[in-house]
Amino acid sequence: MGLKGKYKSDEVAVQEAIERYTTLFNRSLDAVYLPDLEGRFIDANNAGCVNPFPMVGL
């Protein structure tokens, strides 16, 4: 396999990993929150949006 073919297979592998991550994130029944480096939430899956602050008061 030439260098060009290697890059193409790497691109395909990265795209497949992104699709697996996205599916896992979106279909999880558990709340998943993604914070930025300052601790602010920048994303949440559907389960996390049902009750966006289940940990308040713990």
C-alpha positions, -999 to +999 in steps of 0.1 A: +000+000+000+014+034-010+015+064+013-016+079-004-035+046+003-024+047+040-038+082+044-071+072+029-075+043+052-066+065+082-092+090+071-118+062+069-108+049+103-112+083+118-146+088+102-158+054+115-146+063+150-164+096+149-196+078+138-193+052+166-187+080+192-216+100+180-239+070+180-228+060+216-233+096+228-267+101+212-282+067+221-270+064+256-297+062+282-273+077+308-268+115+309-235+125+292-222+160+296-192+175+279-175+204+297-149+228+284-117+235+302-134+260+325-160+235+335-189+250+315-211+225+298-207+227+260-228+197+250-252+171+265-270+141+250-308+137+250-307+119+284-288+148+299-314+173+286-344+156+303-331+167+336-301+190+329-289+192+365-294+158+382-263+163+403-274+196+419-276+191+457-253+161+459 
